[in-house]
């Protein structure tokens, strides 16, 4: 398949010949005081023409098409610049471009087909890159991004946290690597790790709000795009490395990346290794008291009591490693390249129903038995990518960007040394963005997108049957500048098929059925097909220099995932019995049955409005956003109040989650007597309203000192009353940054408010405040940007529980952590 893709790309390149002579564009980039700006990037949109300024701010762009083209200039600490220029038969020389200073970090993104940056989009965009990315980098993607505006973490301990965007997670937030789905099982369960790595990324982009036009219905809540250089586009030699050690989990980490090449061949190699033990938790004594362990505290005094205050979260250890190798052939009009990546990760699954690890006191024999029952996951992934980007002169098709990925993913959940459940996902994805020449000022692209995923779960806790999901989509995007206005239009249509490869299972209470009845009955699950349609209009108004307003209105449709429809069984990661929307939970006087119901289900339909106000020039800047989403037939998990046998013999433990109210427990006992089991959560559809605000303010107090404040708030309500579950609380944070010649430091304080807007059977989560800090000391004479660093997390050792986590009652955030290390490049 990779070979065929390469031949197609080369054939297209041969078809569209470069018939015209190239023109050169040259000039100088200066600042407001007239001083030259070095290392500024200058490029022409939808063209390979790209150059960097020298020490005198001078640049030369070669191979620029004739006609009207859009010139872009980007430099650190300066506002992004763009203008239309006219290229004739003669070289264009003597351009003088003045850049305005900015306190906001402005970075070009790759997550959208058309050119955009963090301050030029109708939708709000966040980007982590450079030192900021390295300092926030964590072992999971969710923990890496959790402090970005509008982004929270699902927090399944430190082992498998995924990003939550504006209250959306799971199948509504698409995780991509260089624009293609990562192809894992992270959207299927909270305990499944995202199979991509921040340690070797160059930047991570977050699109907040519906990105369905770019990526389809799986991105109705947003997109996280992890960008790396696994398919290289330059032969320049560059090496980056990092070594660090953290105290809270005795974690060691090392990573490196190498880009080099010769002539027309570029080469890339990267790798990482990370090993962490169970992490320390704060407030251990208080946790014991909450679990009725007062006697244990009274027996210990002096040093013994001090040791008791310290504790760890069982099954929170992890070990991971991976590498990527890639190469590209650089053409006069672009490149074509491939990569192969391998990821291995072994991690504990904390909070499983067998016990709470070291948070409870056990006799030796009981503790040994629990050790044997600890659950962990073993993940393996092989990923192949083929990317090409080709430019054509004087043709209707000005550019063809194609992407292909094949991913073979597997993870096994192992309990007591035996494989309990195996999850497999084999996926193929292909995408072609075809750009046309400017037509009456309109620049745009057509996208053809195909994705197929063959998912299989095998074992005693395979809560969803094997299924195949396939999507074929066509999208169209256009934009045009009208003076100070940028107009962005788009539409997408896709066809989605979900094919179950197994029988439906109906669960009946054997004790209450007739003699001929069985505990499980089988029916046939039908193939489900959907045709979601999405459309949007976006406006960006530069109403005065250094300010703009972004407005976006969109209509998005989302096809449900296979999990939301077909699930029917115990889910080990969430300690729930998960039931899909195709089933009915039938309540009887003294028991509950699960039966296959009407198999006609609807797609989600959402109407979305986004408004963003930005100031990005001068010593003071801000980005303020407000959004409103009205969604019909929204899929969500509803706690039924019932319990179901989980198929395990776990002893005589009584199942009563701390997160369930007493009324809930009484109701469950009324139906089940003293039976044990898992709470039954069923996928249901309802109309919901989600709205909120996000704001970030930055002020350059002096040359070395910068202060920023941010806040975000999300409200998610059912249209007929009630709240959606696990919605993150409001928060407000502040950062103080110092940047000297050889020293950089940051102090961050973030307060999470109490969350009391809760769903039925959900409990409130107390407020907490996190204090973090880091210091970089840059070394001269050891390559570029070499730094010794120390960073501290949760410096006050605050006991904090994440409301959006399935494990909030079992797994608080880690205690005080000090990380030391060195990173650099040359």
C-alpha positions in Angstrom: 0.0 0.0 0.0 2.8 2.4 0.8 4.5 1.7 -2.5 1.3 2.3 -4.4 0.8 5.6 -2.6 4.3 6.7 -3.5 3.8 5.8 -7.1 0.5 7.8 -7.3 2.2 10.9 -5.8 5.1 10.7 -8.2 2.7 10.2 -11.1 0.8 13.3 -10.2 4.0 15.2 -9.9 5.0 14.2 -13.4 1.6 15.1 -14.8 1.7 18.7 -13.6 4.9 20.0 -15.0 6.6 23.2 -13.9 6.1 25.1 -17.2 7.0 28.6 -16.1 10.2 30.2 -15.1 10.5 31.0 -11.3 10.6 34.5 -10.0 12.5 35.7 -7.0 11.2 38.0 -4.2 13.6 39.7 -1.9 13.6 42.4 0.8 14.3 43.1 4.5 12.4 42.5 7.7 12.7 45.2 10.4 11.1 46.0 13.7 9.2 49.2 14.7 12.5 51.0 15.5 13.9 50.1 12.1 16.4 47.5 13.4 16.8 44.3 11.4 15.0 41.1 12.6 17.1 38.0 12.2 15.9 34.4 11.8 12.4 35.5 10.7 10.6 33.0 8.6 9.2 34.3 5.3 7.0 32.1 3.0 4.3 32.2 0.4 1.0 30.4 1.2 0.5 27.2 -0.8 4.0 27.3 -2.1 7.3 25.7 -1.4 8.9 29.2 -1.4 10.4 29.7 2.1 13.4 31.6 3.5 14.9 32.8 6.8 16.3 36.3 7.3 20.1 36.8 7.9 21.6 39.0 10.6 20.7 42.1 8.5 17.1 41.0 8.2 17.4 40.2 4.5 15.7 37.4 2.7 15.4 35.9 -0.8 12.4 33.8 -1.8 13.1 31.6 -4.9 10.5 30.0 -7.2 7.5 32.2 -6.5 4.5 31.9 -8.9 3.5 34.8 -11.0 0.3 36.6 -10.1 -1.1 37.7 -6.7 0.3 35.7 -3.8 -0.1 35.8 -0.1 3.2 36.5 1.8 3.6 35.5 5.5 6.2 36.5 8.0 6.7 35.0 11.4 9.3 35.8 14.1 9.6 35.2 17.8 8.2 38.1 20.0 6.6 39.7 16.9 3.1 39.8 15.5 2.4 37.5 12.6 2.4 39.5 9.3 0.7 38.8 6.0 0.0 40.8 2.8 -0.9 40.3 -0.8 1.9 41.0 -3.3 1.9 41.0 -7.1 4.6 39.0 -8.8 5.2 39.8 -12.5 7.7 38.5 -15.2 10.4 40.4 -13.3 12.0 39.6 -10.0 10.4 41.6 -7.1 13.1 43.3 -5.0 13.3 45.9 -2.3 10.4 44.8 -0.1 10.6 46.4 3.4 8.4 44.8 6.0 8.0 46.2 9.6 6.9 43.8 12.3 5.1 44.9 15.5 6.1 43.5 18.9 3.7 41.2 20.8 3.6 39.7 24.2 1.5 36.7 22.9 3.2 33.6 21.5 2.1 33.3 17.9 2.8 30.0 16.2 1.8 28.6 12.8 -0.3 25.4 13.0 -0.4 22.3 10.9 -3.8 21.0 12.0 -5.8 22.8 9.4 -5.4 22.5 5.6 -5.4 26.3 5.1 -2.7 28.5 6.6 -3.5 29.6 10.1 -1.8 30.6 13.3 -2.9 30.9 16.9 -4.3 34.4 16.4 -5.7 34.2 12.8 -8.4 31.5 13.2 -12.1 32.0 13.6 -11.9 29.2 16.2 -9.6 29.5 19.3 -6.4 27.5 19.0 -3.7 26.7 21.6 -0.2 25.5 20.7 2.5 24.1 23.0 6.0 24.3 21.6 9.6 24.9 22.5 10.6 25.3 26.1 6.9 25.6 27.1 6.2 22.1 25.8 9.3 20.6 27.4 8.5 22.0 30.8 4.8 20.9 30.7 5.6 17.5 29.1 4.2 14.6 31.2 3.9 10.9 30.8 0.5 11.2 29.3 -1.1 13.5 26.7 -3.9 14.6 29.1 -1.5 15.6 31.9 0.7 17.5 29.3 -2.2 19.6 28.2 -4.3 19.9 31.3 -3.1 23.5 32.1 -4.0 24.9 28.6 -7.0 27.2 28.5 -10.2 25.2 27.9 -8.4 21.8 28.3 -8.6 19.4 31.2 -7.6 15.8 31.9 -9.6 12.7 32.3 -6.9 11.6 34.8 -6.9 7.9 35.1 -4.0 8.2 37.4 -0.7 9.2 35.7 -0.9 6.2 33.4 -3.8 6.8 30.9 -5.0 10.4 31.0 -6.7 11.9 27.9 -7.4 15.5 27.1 -10.9 16.9 27.7 -11.8 19.9 25.6 -14.6 22.1 26.8 -16.2 19.2 28.6 -15.9 16.8 25.6 -13.8 13.7 25.6 -13.8 10.1 24.3 -15.1 9.8 20.8 -15.8 13.5 20.5 -12.1 14.6 20.8 -9.9 13.4 18.0 -6.2 12.7 18.8 -4.0 12.9 15.7 -0.4 12.5 14.9 0.7 14.7 12.0 -2.9 15.1 11.0 -3.9 11.3 11.1 -5.8 9.4 13.8 -3.4 7.8 16.3 -5.3 4.5 15.7 -5.4 3.4 19.4 -8.2 2.4 21.8 -8.0 5.5 24.0 -11.5 6.7 23.0 -13.0 3.3 24.0 -12.1 3.5 27.7 -10.6 5.9 30.3 -8.0 3.3 31.2 -6.6 3.1 27.7 -3.5 5.2 27.1 -3.2 7.5 24.1 -0.7 5.9 21.8 1.4 9.0 21.0 4.3 10.6 22.8 5.0 14.2 23.8 8.7 13.6 24.5 9.5 13.5 20.8 7.0 16.1 19.6 8.0 19.5 18.2 4.6 21.0 19.0 1.1 20.0 20.1 -1.9 21.9 18.7 -5.3 22.1 20.3 -8.4 23.1 18.2 -11.1 24.1 20.6 -14.6 23.8 19.2 -15.9 21.7 16.3 -13.2 20.7 13.8 -15.6 18.4 11.8 -14.7 20.1 8.6 -11.1 19.1 8.8 -11.4 15.7 10.5 -15.0 14.5 10.5 -17.6 13.7 13.1 -15.1 12.3 15.5 -13.9 15.9 16.1 -17.1 17.6 17.1 -15.6 18.6 20.4 -12.1 19.5 19.1 -8.8 18.1 17.9 -5.4 17.5 19.5 -2.7 17.2 16.8 0.8 16.0 17.9 3.4 17.2 15.4 6.8 15.6 15.0 9.4 15.3 12.4 9.2 11.6 11.9 8.9 12.3 8.1 11.7 14.8 7.7 11.5 17.7 5.2 15.0 19.1 5.6 18.6 17.7 5.4 19.8 20.2 8.0 21.5 18.3 10.9 19.9 18.8 14.3 20.1 16.8 17.5 17.9 17.2 20.6 18.0 15.3 23.9 16.5 15.3 27.4 17.4 13.5 30.6 15.4 13.9 33.8 14.4 12.3 37.1 11.2 12.9 39.2 10.8 12.2 42.8 7.0 11.5 43.3 7.2 8.2 41.4 11.0 7.7 41.3 10.6 8.4 37.5 13.5 8.3 35.1 13.1 9.6 31.5 15.4 9.9 28.5 14.6 11.0 24.9 16.5 12.1 21.8 15.8 13.0 18.2 18.1 13.3 15.2 17.5 15.0 11.8 20.1 14.9 9.1 20.6 14.1 5.4 22.6 14.6 2.3 21.7 15.8 -1.2 18.0 14.9 -1.7 17.8 12.3 1.1 16.6 13.4 4.6 16.8 11.1 7.6 15.1 11.1 11.0 15.5 9.0 14.1 14.0 9.5 17.6 13.5 7.4 20.7 12.4 7.7 24.3 12.4 5.6 27.5 10.5 6.2 30.7 10.2 4.2 33.9 8.1 5.1 37.0 7.1 3.4 40.2 3.7 3.8 42.0 3.4 7.5 42.8 3.2 9.1 46.2 -0.1 10.6 47.3 -0.6 13.4 49.8 -2.8 13.4 52.9 -2.4 9.7 53.5 -3.5 9.9 57.2 -6.7 11.7 56.2 -7.5 9.1 53.6 -7.2 6.4 56.2 -9.5 8.2 58.6 -12.1 8.5 55.8 -12.0 4.8 55.3 -12.5 4.0 59.0 -8.9 3.3 59.9 -8.7 5.3 63.1 -7.3 2.5 65.1 -4.3 2.2 62.7 -3.4 5.9 63.3 -3.7 5.6 67.1 -1.2 2.7 67.2 1.6 4.8 65.6 3.5 7.6 67.2 6.7 9.6 66.5 8.6 8.4 63.5 6.3 5.5 62.9 3.4 7.9 62.6 5.4 10.1 60.2 5.9 7.1 57.9 2.2 6.3 57.9 1.4 9.7 56.5 3.3 8.8 53.4 1.5 6.5 50.9 1.4 5.4 47.3 -1.3 4.6 44.8 -1.1 0.9 44.0 -1.0 -0.1 40.3 0.1 3.4 39.2 3.6 2.4 37.9 4.5 2.4 34.3 7.3 1.6 31.9 7.3 2.8 28.3 9.7 3.0 25.4 9.5 3.7 21.7 11.4 4.8 18.6 10.7 6.1 15.1 12.8 6.0 11.9 11.9 8.0 8.9 13.3 9.2 5.6 12.3 11.4 2.7 13.2 12.1 -0.8 13.3 15.9 -1.4 12.1 17.0 -4.8 12.3 20.4 -6.5 8.6 20.9 -5.9 8.2 19.1 -2.5 8.9 15.8 -0.9 7.7 12.3 -0.4 8.7 10.3 2.7 7.8 7.5 5.1 8.3 6.5 8.7 7.9 3.5 11.0 7.3 3.9 14.7 7.2 1.4 17.5 5.6 2.0 20.9 5.7 -0.3 24.0 4.1 0.6 27.3 3.3 -1.4 30.4 1.2 0.3 33.0 -0.9 -0.4 36.0 -4.6 0.1 36.1 -5.3 1.7 39.5 -8.5 1.7 41.4 -9.7 -1.7 40.1 -12.5 -3.2 42.3 -10.2 -5.7 43.9 -8.9 -3.2 46.4 -7.2 0.1 47.0 -3.6 -0.8 47.2 -1.5 0.7 50.0 -4.3 3.1 51.0 -5.7 0.4 53.3 -4.1 -1.7 56.0 -3.9 -5.5 55.3 -2.7 -8.6 57.0 0.4 -10.1 55.3 -1.6 -12.9 53.7 -4.4 -10.6 52.4 -1.8 -8.1 51.0 0.0 -10.8 49.1 -3.3 -12.0 47.6 -4.1 -8.4 46.5 -0.6 -8.0 45.0 -1.4 -11.0 42.8 -4.7 -9.5 41.7 -3.3 -6.1 40.7 -4.3 -5.4 37.1 -1.9 -3.9 34.5 -1.9 -3.4 30.7 0.7 -4.3 28.2 0.5 -2.1 25.0 2.2 -2.6 21.7 1.8 -0.5 18.6 3.4 -0.5 15.1 2.7 2.5 12.9 3.6 3.2 9.3 3.2 6.6 7.7 3.7 7.9 4.2 3.5 11.6 3.6 4.0 13.8 0.5 3.6 17.4 -0.3 3.9 18.6 -3.9 3.6 22.1 -5.4 2.8 22.8 -9.1 3.2 26.1 -11.0 0.7 27.6 -13.4 -1.8 24.7 -13.0 -5.3 24.7 -11.6 -4.1 22.3 -8.9 -1.4 24.3 -7.1 -0.6 21.8 -4.3 -1.3 18.1 -3.4 -0.7 17.1 0.2 -1.3 13.4 0.8 -1.1 11.3 4.0 -1.4 7.6 4.6 -1.1 5.6 7.8 -1.4 2.0 8.8 -1.5 1.2 12.5 -1.5 -2.2 14.3 -2.4 -1.7 17.9 -2.9 -4.1 20.7 -3.1 -4.0 24.5 -3.8 -6.7 27.0 -5.2 -6.3 30.4 -3.4 -8.8 32.7 -4.8 -9.9 36.1 -3.0 -12.1 38.5 -0.5 -13.0 35.9 -3.2 -14.1 33.4 -4.5 -12.3 30.3 -8.0 -11.2 31.1 -8.9 -9.1 28.0 -7.1 -8.3 24.8 -8.0 -5.2 22.7 -6.9 -5.0 19.1 -7.3 -2.2 16.6 -6.0 -2.4 13.0 -6.6 0.8 11.1 -5.9 2.3 7.7 -6.3 6.0 6.9 -5.7 7.9 3.7 -6.2 11.6 3.1 -5.6 13.9 0.1 -5.8 17.7 0.3 -6.0 19.1 -3.2 -5.4 22.9 -3.3 -6.5 25.1 -6.2 -5.0 28.2 -7.6 -6.5 31.5 -6.4 -9.9 32.1 -8.0 -11.1 35.7 -7.7 -9.3 36.1 -4.4 -10.5 32.7 -3.0 -7.9 30.2 -1.8 -9.1 26.7 -0.9 -8.8 23.0 -0.9 -10.8 19.9 -1.5 -10.3 16.9 0.8 -10.9 13.2 0.2 -10.6 11.2 3.4 -10.9 7.5 4.0 -10.6 5.7 7.3 -11.2 2.1 8.3 -10.8 0.6 11.8 -11.1 -3.1 12.7 -11.6 -3.2 16.4 -11.7 -6.4 18.5 -12.0 -7.1 22.2 -11.4 -10.7 23.4 -11.7 -12.0 27.0 -13.9 -12.2 30.0 -14.3 -8.4 30.3 -14.7 -7.6 26.6 -17.5 -5.1 27.1 -17.9 -4.4 23.4 -18.1 -6.9 20.6 -15.7 -6.9 17.6 -16.7 -4.3 15.0 -15.5 -2.6 11.9 -15.9 1.1 11.4 -15.3 2.7 8.0 -15.6 6.3 6.9 -15.5 7.9 3.4 -15.7 11.7 3.3 -15.4 14.7 1.0 -14.8 18.2 2.3 -14.4 21.6 0.8 -12.8 24.7 2.4 -12.4 28.2 1.1 -11.2 31.6 2.4 -10.8 35.1 1.1 -9.6 38.4 2.5 -12.0 41.4 2.1 -9.9 44.3 3.3 -9.8 43.8 7.1 -12.1 40.8 7.0 -11.1 37.2 6.5 -14.0 34.9 5.4 -13.8 31.2 5.9 -16.3 28.8 4.4 -16.5 25.0 4.6 -18.7 21.9 4.2 -18.2 18.2 4.7 -20.2 15.1 3.9 -19.2 11.6 5.1 -20.6 8.1 5.1 -20.0 6.0 8.2 -20.7 2.3 8.5 -20.4 0.4 11.8 -20.5 -3.4 11.3 -20.6 -5.6 14.4 -18.8 -8.9 14.0 -20.6 -10.7 16.8 -23.9 -11.6 18.3 -25.8 -9.5 20.7 -25.9 -10.7 24.3 -29.0 -10.3 26.5 -28.5 -10.6 30.3 -31.4 -12.0 32.4 -31.5 -12.9 36.1 -31.6 -16.7 36.0 -33.3 -17.0 39.4 -36.3 -15.0 38.2 -36.8 -16.6 34.8 -38.8 -19.7 33.7 -37.1 -23.1 33.8 -36.3 -22.9 30.1 -34.8 -19.4 30.3 -31.0 -18.9 30.3 -28.8 -16.3 32.0 -27.7 -15.0 28.5 -29.7 -15.0 25.3 -28.3 -14.1 21.9 -29.7 -11.9 19.1 -28.2 -10.4 16.1 -26.8 -6.9 16.0 -27.5 -5.1 12.8 -25.1 -3.0 10.7 -25.5 0.7 11.4 -24.9 3.4 8.7 -25.0 7.1 8.9 -24.3 10.1 6.6 -23.3 13.1 8.8 -23.2 16.5 7.2 -21.3 19.6 8.6 -21.0 23.2 7.5 -19.5 26.3 8.9 -18.9 30.0 8.3 -16.1 31.8 10.0 -15.1 35.5 10.1 -12.0 37.2 11.4 -12.1 41.0 11.6 -8.9 43.0 12.1 -10.9 46.0 13.2 -7.8 47.9 14.2 -4.0 47.2 14.3 -3.2 44.6 16.9 -6.8 43.6 17.6 -9.3 41.2 15.9 -12.6 39.5 16.5 -13.2 35.9 15.5 -16.7 34.5 14.9 -17.7 31.0 13.9 -21.1 29.5 13.4 -21.4 25.8 12.5 -23.8 22.9 12.1 -22.2 19.6 12.9 -23.4 16.0 12.9 -21.7 13.1 14.6 -22.2 9.4 14.0 -22.1 7.4 17.3 -19.1 5.2 18.0 -19.3 1.4 18.1 -18.8 1.5 21.9 -21.8 3.8 22.3 -24.0 1.4 20.4 -22.8 -2.1 20.9 -21.3 -2.2 24.5 -22.8 -4.8 26.9 -20.5 -6.0 29.6 -18.2 -5.3 32.5 -15.6 -2.5 31.8 -12.6 -3.1 34.0 -11.2 0.4 33.6 -14.2 2.3 34.9 -15.5 -0.4 37.3 -18.9 -0.2 35.6 -21.2 -2.5 33.6 -21.5 -0.7 30.3 -24.6 -1.0 28.2 -24.9 0.5 24.6 -27.7 2.5 23.2 -29.0 -0.5 21.2 -30.0 -2.2 24.5 -32.8 -1.7 26.9 -32.4 -1.9 30.7 -35.7 -3.5 31.9 -36.5 -2.9 35.5 -38.5 -5.5 37.5 -39.6 -5.5 41.1 -36.6 -7.4 42.4 -34.1 -7.6 39.5 -33.0 -6.0 36.2 -32.7 -7.5 32.7 -30.7 -6.2 29.7 -32.4 -6.9 26.4 -31.7 -6.0 22.7 -34.1 -3.2 21.9 -35.1 -1.1 18.9 -32.0 -0.8 16.7 -33.0 2.5 15.1 -30.7 5.2 16.6 -30.0 8.8 15.6 -26.9 10.8 14.9 -26.0 13.8 17.1 -26.9 17.2 15.6 -25.2 20.3 17.1 -25.4 24.0 16.4 -22.3 25.8 17.6 -21.4 29.5 18.0 -17.9 30.7 18.9 -16.8 34.3 19.6 -13.2 35.2 20.2 -11.7 38.7 21.0 -8.0 39.1 20.8 -5.4 41.8 21.4 -1.9 40.7 20.3 0.3 43.8 20.0 2.2 45.7 22.6 3.1 44.9 26.2 -0.5 43.8 27.1 -2.4 41.1 25.3 -5.5 38.9 25.7 -7.7 36.3 24.2 -11.3 36.0 25.4 -13.6 33.4 24.0 -17.3 32.5 24.6 -19.0 29.5 23.1 -22.5 27.9 23.0 -23.3 24.4 21.8 -26.9 23.1 21.5 -26.8 19.4 20.8 -29.8 17.2 19.9 -29.7 13.4 20.6 -26.4 13.7 22.5 -25.0 10.3 23.6 -24.0 10.1 27.2 -23.6 7.4 30.0 -26.5 7.4 32.5 -26.2 5.7 35.9 -29.2 3.5 36.2 -28.8 2.9 39.9 -28.7 -0.9 39.3 -25.8 -3.4 39.8 -24.8 -6.3 37.6 -22.7 -9.3 38.3 -19.2 -8.8 36.9 -18.3 -12.4 36.4 -15.4 -12.4 39.0 -15.0 -14.1 42.3 -13.4 -11.4 44.3 -14.2 -12.7 47.7 -16.8 -11.3 50.0 -16.1 -7.6 49.3 -19.2 -5.4 49.4 -19.5 -3.2 46.4 -20.4 0.2 47.6 -18.6 3.0 45.7 -17.7 6.1 47.8 -19.0 8.1 44.9 -22.6 6.9 45.2 -25.0 8.6 47.5 -26.7 6.6 50.3 -30.0 6.9 48.5 -28.4 5.2 45.5 -27.0 2.4 47.6 -30.4 1.8 49.2 -32.1 1.6 45.9 -29.5 -0.8 44.6 -30.0 -3.1 47.6 -33.7 -2.9 47.2 -33.3 -4.4 43.7 -30.5 -6.8 44.4 -30.6 -7.7 48.1 -27.0 -8.2 49.2 -25.7 -9.0 45.7 -22.4 -7.7 44.6 -21.6 -6.3 41.2 -20.8 -3.3 39.1 -23.1 -0.3 38.7 -24.9 -0.4 35.4 -24.3 2.6 33.1 -26.3 2.8 29.9 -25.8 5.0 26.9 -28.8 7.2 26.3 -29.6 10.2 24.0 -30.9 13.5 25.2 -30.8 17.1 24.1 -28.1 19.1 25.9 -26.8 22.7 26.1 -23.1 23.4 26.7 -21.7 26.9 27.1 -18.8 28.6 28.7 -16.1 31.2 28.6 -12.3 31.1 28.4 -9.9 34.0 28.9 -6.1 34.6 29.0 -4.5 37.9 29.8 -0.7 38.6 29.5 1.2 41.7 30.6 4.9 42.4 30.1 5.7 44.2 33.3 9.4 44.8 32.3 11.9 43.3 29.9 12.5 40.2 31.9 9.2 39.9 33.8 5.8 38.7 32.4 2.6 38.1 34.3 -0.4 36.1 32.9 -3.9 35.2 34.2 -6.3 32.7 32.8 -9.7 31.2 33.6 -12.2 28.9 32.0 -15.7 27.8 32.9 -18.0 25.1 31.4 -21.6 24.5 32.0 -23.3 21.3 30.6 -27.1 20.8 31.1 -29.7 18.4 29.9 -32.4 20.4 28.1 -35.1 18.8 30.2 -33.3 19.4 33.5 -30.2 18.0 35.2 -26.5 18.0 34.5 -24.1 15.9 32.4 -21.6 13.9 34.5 -17.9 14.5 35.0 -17.8 18.1 33.8 -14.7 19.9 34.9 -15.1 22.7 37.4 -14.3 26.4 36.9 -10.7 27.4 37.5 -8.5 30.4 37.6 -4.7 30.6 37.4 -1.8 32.9 37.3 1.8 32.7 36.1 4.8 34.8 36.8 7.6 34.4 34.2 11.2 35.7 34.5 13.4 35.6 31.4 17.1 36.6 31.8 20.1 36.0 29.7 21.0 32.7 31.3 18.2 32.2 33.7 14.4 31.6 33.2 11.9 30.9 35.9 8.1 30.5 36.3 5.7 30.3 39.2 2.2 29.1 38.6 -0.8 29.0 40.9 -4.1 27.4 39.8 -7.3 27.2 41.8 -10.0 24.7 40.9 -13.4 25.6 42.3 -15.7 23.1 44.0 -17.9 21.3 41.4 -21.4 21.0 42.6 -23.2 21.0 39.3 -23.5 17.3 39.3 -25.5 14.5 37.6 -27.7 12.0 39.4 -25.8 9.6 41.6 -22.6 11.8 41.1 -21.0 13.4 44.1 -19.5 16.9 44.6 -15.8 17.5 44.4 -14.0 19.8 46.7 -11.9 22.8 45.5 -8.1 22.7 45.6 -5.1 24.9 44.6 -2.0 23.7 42.8 1.3 25.5 43.0 4.0 24.7 40.4 7.3 26.2 39.5 10.3 25.7 37.3 13.8 27.2 36.8 16.0 26.9 33.7 19.7 27.7 33.7 21.1 28.0 30.1 24.7 26.8 29.6 27.0 28.6 27.1 29.3 26.6 24.9 27.3 23.4 25.1 25.3 23.6 21.9 22.1 25.6 21.3 19.5 26.1 24.1 21.3 23.7 26.5 19.6 24.0 29.9 19.8 22.6 33.4 16.3 22.6 34.9 14.4 21.9 38.0 10.6 21.9 38.2 8.3 21.4 41.1 4.7 20.2 40.9 2.1 20.4 43.7 4.6 22.2 45.9 2.2 22.5 48.8 1.5 18.7 48.7 -2.2 19.4 48.3 -4.7 16.6 48.3 -6.6 17.1 45.0 -9.2 15.0 43.3 -10.2 15.5 39.6 -13.9 15.7 39.2 -13.8 14.4 35.6 -11.9 11.2 36.6 -13.6 7.8 37.0 -11.1 7.3 39.8 -11.6 10.5 41.8 -12.4 8.6 45.0 -9.5 6.2 44.7 -6.7 8.2 42.9 -5.9 11.7 44.1 -3.4 13.8 42.1 0.3 13.0 42.9 1.9 14.7 45.9 4.9 17.0 45.8 7.2 16.2 42.9 10.6 17.6 42.1 12.1 16.9 38.7 15.7 17.7 37.8 17.3 17.3 34.4 19.2 18.6 31.4 18.0 19.2 27.8 19.5 20.8 24.8 20.2 20.7 21.1 23.1 21.0 18.7 
